[in-house]
Amino acid sequence: IEVVAEAGSLLVRGLRPPPIDGDTRAIRHLEIPYGRFERRVQLPAGLYELESREAVDGCLQIVLRKHGERP
């Protein structure tokens, strides 16, 4: 997963692999799409720096710091 803080937005893109290889099994119904994805999230006014990103219990947790602020 790639995460980039751009001017005014946060860009998240990556690749979600299929849940199985497909050689020996067949999927009858799948509600979670797989393949390449890209999402752009608008941010409030200001410049932001990506402080951290990590997967927590299957969710991507992103921490941004407003440019110039101290922890």
C-alpha positions as a Markdown table, in Angstrom:
| # | Residue | x | y | z |
|---|---|---|---|---|
| 1 | Ile | 0.0 | 0.0 | 0.0 |
| 2 | Glu | 1.3 | 3.4 | -1.0 |
| 3 | Val | 0.2 | 6.5 | 1.0 |
| 4 | Val | 1.1 | 10.0 | -0.2 |
| 5 | Ala | 0.1 | 13.3 | 1.5 |
| 6 | Glu | -0.3 | 15.8 | -1.4 |
| 7 | Ala | -1.5 | 19.4 | -1.4 |
| 8 | Gly | -5.1 | 19.3 | -0.2 |
| 9 | Ser | -5.5 | 15.5 | -0.3 |
| 10 | Leu | -4.3 | 12.1 | 0.8 |
| 11 | Leu | -3.7 | 9.5 | -1.9 |
| 12 | Val | -3.9 | 5.8 | -1.0 |
| 13 | Arg | -3.2 | 3.1 | -3.6 |
| 14 | Gly | -2.4 | -0.5 | -3.7 |
| 15 | Leu | -3.2 | -4.0 | -4.8 |
| 16 | Arg | -5.6 | -6.3 | -3.0 |
| 17 | Pro | -4.8 | -9.9 | -4.0 |
| 18 | Pro | -7.6 | -12.4 | -4.7 |
| 19 | Pro | -8.5 | -14.4 | -1.6 |
| 20 | Ile | -7.6 | -17.8 | -3.2 |
| 21 | Asp | -5.5 | -18.8 | -6.1 |
| 22 | Gly | -8.4 | -20.1 | -8.1 |
| 23 | Asp | -6.7 | -23.3 | -9.3 |
| 24 | Thr | -8.5 | -25.7 | -7.1 |
| 25 | Arg | -11.5 | -23.7 | -5.8 |
| 26 | Ala | -14.2 | -21.5 | -7.2 |
| 27 | Ile | -15.7 | -18.3 | -5.6 |
| 28 | Arg | -19.5 | -18.3 | -5.7 |
| 29 | His | -20.0 | -14.8 | -4.2 |
| 30 | Leu | -17.5 | -12.2 | -3.2 |
| 31 | Glu | -18.5 | -8.8 | -1.8 |
| 32 | Ile | -14.9 | -7.4 | -1.3 |
| 33 | Pro | -13.4 | -6.4 | -4.6 |
| 34 | Tyr | -9.8 | -7.3 | -5.4 |
| 35 | Gly | -7.2 | -5.9 | -7.8 |
| 36 | Arg | -5.6 | -2.5 | -8.0 |
| 37 | Phe | -7.3 | 0.4 | -6.1 |
| 38 | Glu | -6.8 | 4.1 | -5.6 |
| 39 | Arg | -8.6 | 6.5 | -3.3 |
| 40 | Arg | -8.1 | 10.2 | -2.9 |
| 41 | Val | -9.4 | 11.8 | 0.4 |
| 42 | Gln | -9.7 | 15.6 | 0.6 |
| 43 | Leu | -8.0 | 17.1 | 3.6 |
| 44 | Pro | -8.8 | 20.3 | 5.5 |
| 45 | Ala | -6.8 | 23.4 | 4.5 |
| 46 | Gly | -3.1 | 23.3 | 5.4 |
| 47 | Leu | 0.0 | 21.3 | 4.6 |
| 48 | Tyr | 0.4 | 17.8 | 6.1 |
| 49 | Glu | 3.2 | 15.3 | 6.6 |
| 50 | Leu | 2.6 | 11.5 | 6.8 |
| 51 | Glu | 3.8 | 10.5 | 10.2 |
| 52 | Ser | 2.9 | 6.8 | 10.1 |
| 53 | Arg | 0.8 | 4.2 | 8.5 |
| 54 | Glu | 0.2 | 0.6 | 9.7 |
| 55 | Ala | -2.3 | -2.2 | 9.3 |
| 56 | Val | -4.3 | -2.7 | 12.6 |
| 57 | Asp | -6.8 | -5.5 | 12.7 |
| 58 | Gly | -7.3 | -5.4 | 8.9 |
| 59 | Cys | -7.7 | -1.6 | 8.8 |
| 60 | Leu | -5.2 | 0.9 | 7.5 |
| 61 | Gln | -4.4 | 3.4 | 10.3 |
| 62 | Ile | -2.8 | 6.7 | 9.0 |
| 63 | Val | -1.4 | 9.4 | 11.2 |
| 64 | Leu | -0.8 | 12.9 | 9.7 |
| 65 | Arg | 0.9 | 15.8 | 11.2 |
| 66 | Lys | 0.1 | 19.4 | 10.2 |
| 67 | His | 3.4 | 20.8 | 8.7 |
| 68 | Gly | 5.3 | 22.8 | 11.2 |
| 69 | Glu | 3.6 | 21.4 | 14.4 |
| 70 | Arg | 5.6 | 19.5 | 17.0 |
| 71 | Pro | 4.5 | 16.2 | 18.5 |
